[in-house]
Amino acid sequence: MTFSQLSAKKVSWSIGDTRIVDNISHAFRAGAVTGLLGPNGSGKSSLVRLLSGLNSPASGLVELDGRSIGSLGSRQRARTMAVMDQHHGTSQPTSVRQAVALGRIPHRSLLGGEHVVDRQIVGSVLSALDLTDFADRDLDTLSGGERQRVHIARALVQQPRVLLVDEPTNHLDIKAQFDILAILRQVATQAGSDNFSGTEAPTVVVALHDLNLAARYCDQLILLCEGRVVAAGKVQEVLTPANIRKVYGVDAAVMSHPVTGEFMVALAPLTHSAQTDQAHPVSQQRAATRGSEAAHSASVPAR
C-alpha cells in the first residue's frame, strides 16, 4: 500500500475585500480521516474547494506529492481526487448503477465506452456499500441516506488518492449519519482490500458541523474560525472546552460516553454572566464571510 501527501501551504482566498481562508497550512494524513470543524462562515467549504482545485488560492499553494494541484488538468485531477460537495446530483432520471458508473468516466479514453474492468469496479463498490439490491432503482426513489451512499460509491469508483467531502450528514437522520461516516472511515483504512477499489490508502477530508460525530469518526481535526486555524491535531487536543468556547461561544465539557466509553462533548449555552464577560465570537467579519460564501456558492454550478 502506498501513501499520498496532500498539503496546504499558506493558502489564502478572498471574495472581494472579504478574506474567507486566511494563511492556512496543513499536511493531511493519508490513511486517515481529517475533519474540518467551525461555525457557518468559518471557511470549511471554501477550504474543501481550494484543496480540490475547484478554486485557486489568491496566495499560497495546494500540493499533492509536491506538485501543485493547479498544474493538473481537469481530467488528471478527476483521476486523482474525488469531491462530494453539498450540491451533487444528476440533472436527469438515472439508475443507481448508472449514477455510480459516472465515476469511471475520467479513466476512459475520450471516445471509449464502458469496459469490463469498469463494470467490475462498479459492481465491487456497489457490493461493498450494500447497494447491489438498489442497482436498478431510480436514484430519485432512494432515501437521503441511500443517495449519500450512492454519491460515495460514485466517488470510490474513481479510485481516488484523495477524497474530499463537504458536510455529508446534512439533512440525514441519526442512523444515516453514523452509517455515512462509518463508510468514510472504512474508505481511509481499508483501501487495497477486497471491500474497496484502489491500492493506495487515500487521504479523506470531511467538513462537519457535529462535534461528536467528528470526535467519533475522525482521526485528526482542524478547527476553523473566520478563515483561520484555531487548533489542529488529535481529537482530544482540538476539542477542548476553551477552544469550543472561543470558536462557538458556548460552554462545553468533555467526558466519556456513558454507553460506549468514547470521548464526547456536552454543550450548553453560556450563562448570562459569561456572555457579559466574553464577547460572542461571531463577529461582523464572519457575518460578511457567511454572506459572501453563500453568494459565491450560488454562482458556481454543481459539479
C-alpha positions as a Markdown table, in Angstrom:
| # | Residue | x | y | z |
|---|---|---|---|---|
| 1 | Met | 0.0 | 0.0 | 0.0 |
| 2 | Thr | 1.3 | 3.5 | -0.9 |
| 3 | Phe | 0.6 | 6.9 | 0.6 |
| 4 | Ser | 0.0 | 10.3 | -1.0 |
| 5 | Gln | 0.7 | 13.6 | 0.7 |
| 6 | Leu | -1.9 | 16.4 | 0.3 |
| 7 | Ser | -0.8 | 19.7 | 1.8 |
| 8 | Ala | -1.9 | 23.3 | 2.0 |
| 9 | Lys | 0.9 | 25.9 | 2.3 |
| 10 | Lys | 0.0 | 29.4 | 3.5 |
| 11 | Val | -3.2 | 29.2 | 1.5 |
| 12 | Ser | -5.5 | 32.3 | 1.4 |
| 13 | Trp | -8.6 | 33.1 | -0.6 |
| 14 | Ser | -11.0 | 36.1 | -0.7 |
| 15 | Ile | -14.2 | 37.2 | -2.2 |
| 16 | Gly | -13.9 | 40.9 | -2.9 |
| 17 | Asp | -12.4 | 42.5 | 0.2 |
| 18 | Thr | -13.5 | 39.7 | 2.5 |
| 19 | Arg | -10.9 | 37.2 | 3.5 |
| 20 | Ile | -12.5 | 33.7 | 3.5 |
| 21 | Val | -9.5 | 31.5 | 4.0 |
| 22 | Asp | -6.6 | 33.1 | 5.8 |
| 23 | Asn | -3.0 | 31.7 | 5.6 |
| 24 | Ile | -3.8 | 28.1 | 6.3 |
| 25 | Ser | -1.0 | 25.5 | 6.3 |
| 26 | His | -1.6 | 21.8 | 7.0 |
| 27 | Ala | -0.3 | 18.4 | 5.8 |
| 28 | Phe | -3.1 | 15.9 | 5.6 |
| 29 | Arg | -2.5 | 12.3 | 6.6 |
| 30 | Ala | -3.1 | 9.6 | 4.1 |
| 31 | Gly | -5.0 | 6.5 | 5.5 |
| 32 | Ala | -6.8 | 8.7 | 8.0 |
| 33 | Val | -9.9 | 10.9 | 8.2 |
| 34 | Thr | -9.3 | 14.6 | 8.8 |
| 35 | Gly | -12.4 | 16.6 | 10.0 |
| 36 | Leu | -12.8 | 20.3 | 9.3 |
| 37 | Leu | -14.9 | 22.0 | 12.0 |
| 38 | Gly | -16.1 | 25.5 | 12.6 |
| 39 | Pro | -19.2 | 27.7 | 12.6 |
| 40 | Asn | -21.0 | 28.7 | 9.5 |
| 41 | Gly | -18.8 | 31.1 | 7.6 |
| 42 | Ser | -15.6 | 29.8 | 9.1 |
| 43 | Gly | -14.2 | 28.7 | 5.7 |
| 44 | Lys | -14.8 | 24.9 | 5.7 |
| 45 | Ser | -16.5 | 24.6 | 2.3 |
| 46 | Ser | -14.1 | 27.1 | 0.8 |
| 47 | Leu | -11.1 | 25.2 | 2.0 |
| 48 | Val | -12.5 | 22.0 | 0.5 |
| 49 | Arg | -12.8 | 23.7 | -2.8 |
| 50 | Leu | -9.3 | 25.0 | -2.6 |
| 51 | Leu | -7.9 | 21.6 | -1.8 |
| 52 | Ser | -9.8 | 20.1 | -4.7 |
| 53 | Gly | -8.5 | 22.7 | -7.2 |
| 54 | Leu | -12.1 | 23.9 | -8.0 |
| 55 | Asn | -11.0 | 27.3 | -6.6 |
| 56 | Ser | -7.5 | 28.7 | -6.9 |
| 57 | Pro | -5.8 | 30.3 | -3.9 |
| 58 | Ala | -5.1 | 34.0 | -4.0 |
| 59 | Ser | -1.8 | 33.2 | -2.4 |
| 60 | Gly | -0.1 | 30.0 | -1.2 |
| 61 | Leu | -0.1 | 26.5 | -2.7 |
| 62 | Val | -2.1 | 23.3 | -2.5 |
| 63 | Glu | 0.2 | 20.3 | -3.4 |
| 64 | Leu | -0.2 | 16.6 | -3.9 |
| 65 | Asp | 3.1 | 14.8 | -3.6 |
| 66 | Gly | 5.0 | 18.0 | -4.0 |
| 67 | Arg | 3.1 | 19.0 | -7.2 |
| 68 | Ser | 0.8 | 22.0 | -7.4 |
| 69 | Ile | -2.9 | 21.0 | -7.8 |
| 70 | Gly | -3.2 | 23.9 | -10.2 |
| 71 | Ser | -0.8 | 22.3 | -12.6 |
| 72 | Leu | -3.0 | 19.3 | -13.0 |
| 73 | Gly | -5.5 | 19.3 | -15.9 |
| 74 | Ser | -9.2 | 18.6 | -15.0 |
| 75 | Arg | -9.1 | 15.1 | -16.3 |
| 76 | Gln | -5.9 | 14.2 | -14.4 |
| 77 | Arg | -7.3 | 15.9 | -11.3 |
| 78 | Ala | -10.5 | 13.7 | -11.6 |
| 79 | Arg | -8.4 | 10.6 | -11.7 |
| 80 | Thr | -6.6 | 11.7 | -8.6 |
| 81 | Met | -9.3 | 13.4 | -6.5 |
| 82 | Ala | -13.0 | 12.8 | -5.8 |
| 83 | Val | -15.1 | 15.6 | -4.5 |
| 84 | Met | -18.5 | 15.3 | -2.8 |
| 85 | Asp | -19.9 | 18.8 | -2.4 |
| 86 | Gln | -23.2 | 19.9 | -1.0 |
| 87 | His | -24.8 | 20.2 | -4.4 |
| 88 | His | -24.0 | 16.9 | -6.0 |
| 89 | Gly | -26.7 | 15.2 | -8.1 |
| 90 | Thr | -27.8 | 14.4 | -11.6 |
| 91 | Ser | -29.8 | 16.5 | -13.9 |
| 92 | Gln | -32.0 | 13.7 | -15.3 |
| 93 | Pro | -33.5 | 10.4 | -14.1 |
| 94 | Thr | -30.9 | 7.7 | -13.8 |
| 95 | Ser | -30.5 | 4.3 | -12.1 |
| 96 | Val | -28.2 | 3.8 | -9.2 |
| 97 | Arg | -25.8 | 1.7 | -11.3 |
| 98 | Gln | -25.7 | 4.4 | -14.0 |
| 99 | Ala | -25.1 | 7.2 | -11.4 |
| 100 | Val | -22.2 | 5.3 | -9.8 |
| 101 | Ala | -20.7 | 4.4 | -13.2 |
| 102 | Leu | -20.3 | 8.1 | -14.0 |
| 103 | Gly | -17.2 | 8.0 | -11.6 |
| 104 | Arg | -15.4 | 5.9 | -14.2 |
| 105 | Ile | -15.5 | 8.5 | -17.0 |
| 106 | Pro | -12.1 | 10.1 | -16.1 |
| 107 | His | -10.5 | 6.6 | -16.7 |
| 108 | Arg | -11.9 | 6.1 | -20.1 |
| 109 | Ser | -10.5 | 7.2 | -23.4 |
| 110 | Leu | -12.2 | 10.2 | -25.0 |
| 111 | Leu | -14.1 | 8.1 | -27.5 |
| 112 | Gly | -14.2 | 4.9 | -25.4 |
| 113 | Gly | -17.3 | 3.4 | -23.7 |
| 114 | Glu | -17.6 | 1.2 | -20.6 |
| 115 | His | -15.1 | -1.7 | -20.4 |
| 116 | Val | -15.3 | -4.9 | -18.4 |
| 117 | Val | -12.9 | -3.5 | -15.8 |
| 118 | Asp | -15.3 | -0.5 | -15.3 |
| 119 | Arg | -18.2 | -2.9 | -14.7 |
| 120 | Gln | -16.2 | -5.0 | -12.3 |
| 121 | Ile | -15.1 | -1.9 | -10.3 |
| 122 | Val | -18.7 | -0.6 | -10.2 |
| 123 | Gly | -20.1 | -4.0 | -9.1 |
| 124 | Ser | -17.4 | -4.3 | -6.4 |
| 125 | Val | -18.2 | -0.9 | -4.9 |
| 126 | Leu | -21.9 | -1.4 | -5.1 |
| 127 | Ser | -21.5 | -4.6 | -3.1 |
| 128 | Ala | -19.2 | -3.1 | -0.5 |
| 129 | Leu | -21.7 | -0.3 | 0.2 |
| 130 | Asp | -24.7 | -2.7 | 0.3 |
| 131 | Leu | -26.2 | -1.1 | -2.9 |
| 132 | Thr | -26.4 | -4.1 | -5.1 |
| 133 | Asp | -30.1 | -4.6 | -4.4 |
| 134 | Phe | -30.7 | -0.9 | -5.4 |
| 135 | Ala | -28.6 | -1.0 | -8.6 |
| 136 | Asp | -31.6 | -0.8 | -11.0 |
| 137 | Arg | -33.7 | 1.6 | -8.8 |
| 138 | Asp | -34.1 | 5.2 | -9.9 |
| 139 | Leu | -31.9 | 7.4 | -7.9 |
| 140 | Asp | -34.8 | 9.7 | -7.1 |
| 141 | Thr | -36.7 | 6.9 | -5.3 |
| 142 | Leu | -34.0 | 6.5 | -2.6 |
| 143 | Ser | -33.9 | 8.0 | 0.9 |
| 144 | Gly | -31.4 | 10.7 | 1.7 |
| 145 | Gly | -29.0 | 8.3 | 3.4 |
| 146 | Glu | -29.2 | 5.8 | 0.5 |
| 147 | Arg | -28.5 | 8.6 | -2.0 |
| 148 | Gln | -25.5 | 9.6 | 0.0 |
| 149 | Arg | -24.2 | 6.1 | -0.2 |
| 150 | Val | -24.6 | 6.3 | -4.0 |
| 151 | His | -22.6 | 9.5 | -4.1 |
| 152 | Ile | -19.8 | 7.9 | -2.1 |
| 153 | Ala | -19.9 | 4.9 | -4.4 |
| 154 | Arg | -19.5 | 7.2 | -7.4 |
| 155 | Ala | -16.5 | 8.8 | -5.8 |
| 156 | Leu | -14.9 | 5.5 | -4.9 |
| 157 | Val | -15.1 | 4.1 | -8.4 |
| 158 | Gln | -12.9 | 6.9 | -9.4 |
| 159 | Gln | -10.2 | 5.1 | -7.3 |
| 160 | Pro | -9.1 | 8.5 | -5.8 |
| 161 | Arg | -6.0 | 9.1 | -3.9 |
| 162 | Val | -7.8 | 12.0 | -2.2 |
| 163 | Leu | -11.5 | 12.1 | -1.2 |
| 164 | Leu | -12.9 | 15.5 | -0.2 |
| 165 | Val | -16.4 | 15.6 | 1.3 |
| 166 | Asp | -18.4 | 18.7 | 2.2 |
| 167 | Glu | -21.0 | 18.2 | 5.0 |
| 168 | Pro | -22.2 | 14.7 | 4.0 |
| 169 | Thr | -24.6 | 14.4 | 7.0 |
| 170 | Asn | -26.7 | 17.4 | 6.3 |
| 171 | His | -30.5 | 16.6 | 6.4 |
| 172 | Leu | -29.9 | 12.9 | 7.3 |
| 173 | Asp | -31.4 | 11.0 | 10.2 |
| 174 | Ile | -29.2 | 9.9 | 13.1 |
| 175 | Lys | -28.5 | 6.3 | 11.9 |
| 176 | Ala | -27.8 | 7.5 | 8.3 |
| 177 | Gln | -25.3 | 10.0 | 9.7 |
| 178 | Phe | -23.5 | 7.2 | 11.6 |
| 179 | Asp | -23.6 | 4.9 | 8.5 |
| 180 | Ile | -22.2 | 7.5 | 6.1 |
| 181 | Leu | -19.3 | 8.5 | 8.4 |
| 182 | Ala | -18.5 | 4.8 | 9.2 |
| 183 | Ile | -18.2 | 4.3 | 5.4 |
| 184 | Leu | -15.8 | 7.2 | 5.0 |
| 185 | Arg | -13.7 | 5.8 | 7.9 |
| 186 | Gln | -13.6 | 2.4 | 6.2 |
| 187 | Val | -12.5 | 4.0 | 3.0 |
| 188 | Ala | -9.5 | 5.6 | 4.7 |
| 189 | Thr | -8.4 | 2.4 | 6.5 |
| 190 | Gln | -9.3 | -0.4 | 4.1 |
| 191 | Ala | -8.1 | 0.8 | 0.7 |
| 192 | Gly | -6.5 | -2.1 | -1.2 |
| 193 | Ser | -8.7 | -4.7 | 0.5 |
| 194 | Asp | -11.5 | -6.6 | -1.2 |
| 195 | Asn | -14.0 | -4.1 | 0.0 |
| 196 | Phe | -12.8 | -1.0 | -1.9 |
| 197 | Ser | -11.1 | -0.4 | -5.2 |
| 198 | Gly | -7.7 | 1.2 | -5.3 |
| 199 | Thr | -4.3 | 0.2 | -4.0 |
| 200 | Glu | -3.5 | 3.4 | -2.1 |
| 201 | Ala | -4.5 | 4.5 | 1.4 |
| 202 | Pro | -6.5 | 7.6 | 0.5 |
| 203 | Thr | -6.5 | 11.0 | 2.2 |
| 204 | Val | -10.0 | 11.6 | 3.4 |
| 205 | Val | -11.0 | 15.2 | 4.4 |
| 206 | Val | -14.6 | 15.9 | 5.6 |
| 207 | Ala | -16.3 | 19.1 | 6.6 |
| 208 | Leu | -18.7 | 18.6 | 9.5 |
| 209 | His | -20.8 | 20.6 | 12.0 |
| 210 | Asp | -21.4 | 18.0 | 14.6 |
| 211 | Leu | -18.6 | 17.9 | 17.2 |
| 212 | Asn | -19.4 | 14.4 | 18.5 |
| 213 | Leu | -19.6 | 12.9 | 15.0 |
| 214 | Ala | -16.2 | 14.4 | 14.3 |
| 215 | Ala | -14.9 | 13.0 | 17.6 |
| 216 | Arg | -16.2 | 9.5 | 16.9 |
| 217 | Tyr | -15.1 | 9.1 | 13.2 |
| 218 | Cys | -12.2 | 11.4 | 12.6 |
| 219 | Asp | -8.5 | 10.8 | 13.4 |
| 220 | Gln | -7.4 | 14.4 | 13.1 |
| 221 | Leu | -9.3 | 17.7 | 13.4 |
| 222 | Ile | -8.8 | 21.2 | 12.1 |
| 223 | Leu | -10.9 | 23.8 | 14.0 |
| 224 | Leu | -11.5 | 27.0 | 11.9 |
| 225 | Cys | -12.8 | 30.4 | 12.8 |
| 226 | Glu | -13.1 | 33.3 | 10.4 |
| 227 | Gly | -10.9 | 31.5 | 7.9 |
| 228 | Arg | -8.0 | 30.8 | 10.3 |
| 229 | Val | -6.9 | 27.6 | 12.1 |
| 230 | Val | -7.6 | 27.9 | 15.8 |
| 231 | Ala | -6.4 | 24.4 | 16.6 |
| 232 | Ala | -5.3 | 21.3 | 14.7 |
| 233 | Gly | -4.3 | 17.8 | 15.8 |
| 234 | Lys | -5.8 | 14.8 | 17.6 |
| 235 | Val | -9.4 | 15.0 | 18.7 |
| 236 | Gln | -8.8 | 15.5 | 22.4 |
| 237 | Glu | -6.2 | 18.2 | 21.6 |
| 238 | Val | -8.6 | 20.2 | 19.5 |
| 239 | Leu | -12.0 | 19.7 | 21.2 |
| 240 | Thr | -11.1 | 21.4 | 24.5 |
| 241 | Pro | -13.6 | 23.4 | 26.4 |
| 242 | Ala | -11.5 | 26.5 | 25.9 |
| 243 | Asn | -11.3 | 26.1 | 22.1 |
| 244 | Ile | -15.0 | 25.3 | 21.8 |
| 245 | Arg | -16.0 | 28.4 | 23.9 |
| 246 | Lys | -13.6 | 30.6 | 21.9 |
| 247 | Val | -14.9 | 29.5 | 18.5 |
| 248 | Tyr | -18.6 | 28.7 | 19.1 |
| 249 | Gly | -19.5 | 30.9 | 22.0 |
| 250 | Val | -20.9 | 28.0 | 24.1 |
| 251 | Asp | -19.9 | 26.2 | 27.2 |
| 252 | Ala | -18.5 | 22.7 | 26.8 |
| 253 | Ala | -17.5 | 19.7 | 29.0 |
| 254 | Val | -15.6 | 16.7 | 27.7 |
| 255 | Met | -16.3 | 13.3 | 29.1 |
| 256 | Ser | -16.6 | 9.6 | 28.3 |
| 257 | His | -19.8 | 8.4 | 26.6 |
| 258 | Pro | -22.0 | 6.6 | 29.2 |
| 259 | Val | -22.7 | 3.7 | 26.7 |
| 260 | Thr | -19.5 | 3.4 | 24.6 |
| 261 | Gly | -16.9 | 5.0 | 26.8 |
| 262 | Glu | -15.7 | 7.1 | 23.9 |
| 263 | Phe | -14.6 | 10.7 | 24.0 |
| 264 | Met | -17.6 | 13.1 | 23.7 |
| 265 | Val | -18.5 | 16.7 | 24.2 |
| 266 | Ala | -21.5 | 18.0 | 26.2 |
| 267 | Leu | -22.6 | 21.5 | 25.1 |
| 268 | Ala | -24.7 | 24.3 | 26.8 |
| 269 | Pro | -25.4 | 28.0 | 26.2 |
| 270 | Leu | -23.1 | 30.4 | 28.0 |
| 271 | Thr | -24.6 | 31.8 | 31.2 |
| 272 | His | -25.7 | 35.4 | 31.1 |
| 273 | Ser | -22.7 | 36.5 | 33.2 |
| 274 | Ala | -20.3 | 34.6 | 31.0 |
| 275 | Gln | -21.8 | 36.3 | 27.9 |
| 276 | Thr | -21.2 | 39.6 | 29.6 |
| 277 | Asp | -17.6 | 38.7 | 30.4 |
| 278 | Gln | -16.8 | 37.4 | 27.0 |
| 279 | Ala | -17.8 | 38.9 | 23.7 |
| 280 | His | -19.6 | 36.5 | 21.4 |
| 281 | Pro | -17.0 | 35.1 | 18.8 |
| 282 | Val | -19.4 | 35.6 | 15.9 |
| 283 | Ser | -18.1 | 38.9 | 14.5 |
| 284 | Gln | -19.2 | 41.2 | 11.7 |
| 285 | Gln | -16.4 | 39.8 | 9.6 |
| 286 | Arg | -17.9 | 36.3 | 10.0 |
| 287 | Ala | -21.3 | 37.6 | 9.0 |
| 288 | Ala | -19.9 | 39.1 | 5.9 |
| 289 | Thr | -18.0 | 35.9 | 5.2 |
| 290 | Arg | -21.1 | 33.8 | 5.5 |
| 291 | Gly | -22.9 | 36.1 | 3.0 |
| 292 | Ser | -20.0 | 36.1 | 0.6 |
| 293 | Glu | -19.7 | 32.3 | 0.7 |
| 294 | Ala | -23.4 | 31.8 | 0.1 |
| 295 | Ala | -23.3 | 34.2 | -2.8 |
| 296 | His | -20.3 | 32.5 | -4.3 |
| 297 | Ser | -21.8 | 29.0 | -3.8 |
| 298 | Ala | -24.9 | 30.1 | -5.6 |
| 299 | Ser | -22.9 | 31.4 | -8.6 |
| 300 | Val | -20.9 | 28.1 | -9.0 |
| 301 | Pro | -22.6 | 25.3 | -10.9 |
| 302 | Ala | -22.9 | 21.9 | -9.2 |
| 303 | Arg | -20.1 | 19.5 | -10.0 |
